[in-house]
Amino acid sequence: TLRVERLLALAEVELAAKLLRLAPAETAGEAHARVEVDSLFYRNDNSGACTKVRSSVRQYRGAFWQQAIAFCLALGGDHARSFMVADILREREARIGSAFFTLIDALGGDERAMVDSLQDPGALKLAMMRAANRRLPDDTIASGRPDVLRAVSLSPNADLALRLDAAERAFAVGALSITELTELYGVVEFSPEQLTNPLTTAESGWGPRARALLLRTASGADQGTVRAEILRRAWDLSREKGGHAIMLGASVKVVAAIEPAAELIWFAADAARTLFRAGKTAEAMAWYRLAESNSQSNEEARWVADALWPLAQIADDKDELTWRSDGLAAWQAATKRSGGNSVPARRRTLMVYSVLQALGEPIGPNEWTDLLSSTPTTATADIDP
């Protein structure tokens, strides 16, 4: 039951449902029944949830079950009994909050019944809002809970701005897939002027809509060079204005569709890092090999190959790459060239050395001595991944 509850909290609704189906009968209890009902409400299966509620309310008398049965009665058109249950709860349960009673009135036909605030709702309240066709208030996602963020991002009764905000936050914590995020980006409408000048538009009004605009523009470009230029600018903007991790993650499919080419060597480092970060090792290695093969004749390619070398070495699980005796020194020089001489960069260097040695690479005592002699000892206490 606890495992299912945690899966729901992580917004892994389908996995929670699968685990529930596998659970042995002896695990049945109130907590188990509660998470099963929440799972069904999150999957928009009101019929299945209400079937479970009706069978459970005979055993369990808590406020949640009374609210759930009042909702299910309203869904079934039995508003008299729904109102009666709500009236009893109004007298006994001061902690329930006004939103529940407002929604029961709304489901009963009161057009004036509106919910102005819905802080930290659960699956039941969100299902009631959806059934009553009431707009979700902006504070619905204030808690930042992954399950709520995911539900709001997929809710047709939320304003698009709220859905975009929820979707990006859900994506950032792994509660929404890249496919679901890009599908939501795809419904954002733009004026002809915005589509004609996407970079200017994005720079003047940075946010979820701007990221959606740049991603759409990049994915719709015919040439790989144009896609790369748009993505490069989008990443620069996200570093400067915020949302960099979201912009990188949302760009993965577009980056993966760009064929590595010598004329795009300026794009190779960012492309490979984005792909490595997303676990697309083969696609990332293609950019590294492009830089490596051109490193003797092209200074930019040599810098890219040096900058990517530790990532490629770590990702090389088939041991196809030959260890470079000058690799660590070349990588650190490339890092300094890109402005990586800060304390976080030094921490990153410590981590790279540690990971490479843990993987059995031949890092000698002299290399460790040189590194540690130039690195503050306090840096070892807080390595930034």
C-alpha positions, -999 to +999 in steps of 0.1 A: +000+000+000+028+024+009+045+016-024+013+024-044+008+056-024+044+067-032+039+059-069+008+080-070+027+108-052+053+106-080+025+108-106+032+073-118-005+065-121-002+036-145+025+019-125+004+024-093-026+008-111-005-022-122+008-028-087-027-026-073-038-053-097-009-075-085-015-069-048-026-100-028-060-100-011-045-099+024-032-064+018-067-051+016-075-024+042-086+012+043-053+027+032-052+002+003-088+011-007-080+048-005-050+047-028-070+025-053-098+052-054-072+080-059-056+060-087-089+056-105-098+093-100-064+103-114-071+081-145-104+099-150-123+066-143-151+080-121-172+050-127-146+026-114-137+049-085-174+052-075-178+014-076-149+011-052-163+039-030-197+023-027-182-010-016-158+007+008-181+032+025-199+004+043-167-004+061-150+030+065-166+061+079-140+087+077-145+122+061-128+112+028-153+083+022-182+106+030-170+132+006-164+106-020-199+090-017-215+125-018-196+131-051-206+097-065-242+102-056-241+136-074-226+119-105-254+094-104-280+122-103-291+115-067-286+151-056-310+149-027-289+122-009-257+140-020-269+172-004-279+153+028-244+138+031-228+172+025-250+188+051-240+162+077-203+168+069-208+206+071-220+202+107-193+177+117-162+183+097-149+219+099-115+209+084-130+199+050-130+234+036-154+253+015-144+239-019-160+206-014-194+221-005-192+246-034-186+217-058-215+197-045-237+227-051-222+231-086-228+195-094-264+200-082-269+227-108-259+259-090-243+279-118-232+306-094-211+281-074-174+289-081-142+278-065-118+307-061-091+288-043-080+251-043-047+248-025-032+214-022-061+193-037-061+156-040-075+133-067-110+136-054-112+174-055-096+175-090-121+149-102-150+170-087-137+201-104-135+183-138-170+168-134-185+202-124-166+219-153-152+245-131-120+264-140-090+254-118-077+284-097-041+295-102-032+283-067-041+247-075-004+239-082+010+259-053+019+228-034+042+216-062+031+180-057+040+159-088+007+141-089-012+175-089+011+191-114+006+162-138-032+162-133-035+199-139-013+198-170-037+173-185-069+190-173-091+206-200-108+227-173-076+247-166-064+278-184-037+271-209-012+293-190-018+273-158-015+240-178+018+251-193+032+261-159+021+228-144+034+208-174+069+223-173+071+218-135+058+183-139+083+176-167+112+190-145+105+164-118+098+135-142+060+135-138+053+143-174+069+128-205+086+149-233+059+137-257+031+150-234+049+183-229+055+189-266+019+180-274+008+207-250+033+231-265+017+223-298-018+237-289-004+271-281-015+296-307+007+323-321+001+353-343+017+355-377+040+382-365+052+360-336+058+331-360+077+354-384+100+367-356+102+339-331+135+349-315+125+385-309+092+374-295+108+349-272+134+373-259+108+400-251+084+377-233+104+347-219+083+319-204+065+287-213+049+302-244+083+315-256+098+280-251+069+265-270+074+290-298+111+283-302+107+246-300+080+247-327+101+269-349+132+247-346+113+215-352+096+230-383+128+242-399+138+225-431+176+226-426+197+212-398+217+244-397+187+265-391+174+241-364+208+243-347+209+281-348+174+284-332+182+258-305+215+275-297+198+308-292+170+291-272+196+275-249+214+308-245+181+326-235+172+299-211+206+301-194+201+339-191+165+341-182+157+307-166+142+273-175+174+260-189+169+224-178+133+224-193+145+239-225+172+213-229+149+184-221+122+196-244+148+200-272+160+164-272+139+151-300+148+180-323+185+177-315+184+139-321+169+146-356+198+168-367+224+148-386+260+155-374+280+174-400+313+192-402+296+225-408+278+221-375+309+216-354+301+248-335+269+231-324+285+197-315+293+203-279+258+215-269+242+188-290+262+160-275+257+172-239+220+175-244+218+140-258+242+125-232+220+141-205+189+124-220+205+090-222+207+090-260+243+077-259+246+066-296+234+099-309+257+118-286+287+097-295+281+105-331+287+142-324+318+133-303+333+111-331+326+139-356+347+163-335+374+137-328+378+129-365+382+166-374+403+175-344+437+174-362+427+199-389+401+220-371+408+240-339+371+242-330+367+205-335+397+199-313+382+220-285+348+202-288+365+168-287+385+178-256+354+193-239+333+161-245+361+136-238+352+127-202+315+123-211+324+100-240+348+080-219+322+075-192+295+066-217+317+041-235+304+009-219+319-012-247+354+001-242+357+012-279+376+044-270+413+044-264+424+062-232+441+095-239+470+102-216+465+139-223+427+137-220+423+151-185+447+180-191+431+188-225+396+186-209+406+211-182+421+235-207+389+233-227+368+239-196+389+270-188+383+283-223+346+281-218+348+300-186+347+270-163+373+282-138+348+287-110+344+267-078+315+246-092+338+237-121+364+225-097+339+204-079+329+190-112+365+181-120+367+162-087+336+142-096+349+135-131+382+121-117+364+100-092+339+085-117+366+077-142+388+061-116+358+041-103+353+028-138+389+015-138+405+042-159+442+048-153+443+080-134+477+082-116+487+096-082+505+125-098+473+136-116+454+135-083+481+154-065+481+181-092+443+184-089+440+184-051+468+209-047+449+234-068+415+227-054+401+240-020+395+212+004+361+225+011+350+217-024+351+180-016+323+184+008+297+195-017+302+180-052+276+194-077+263+166-099 
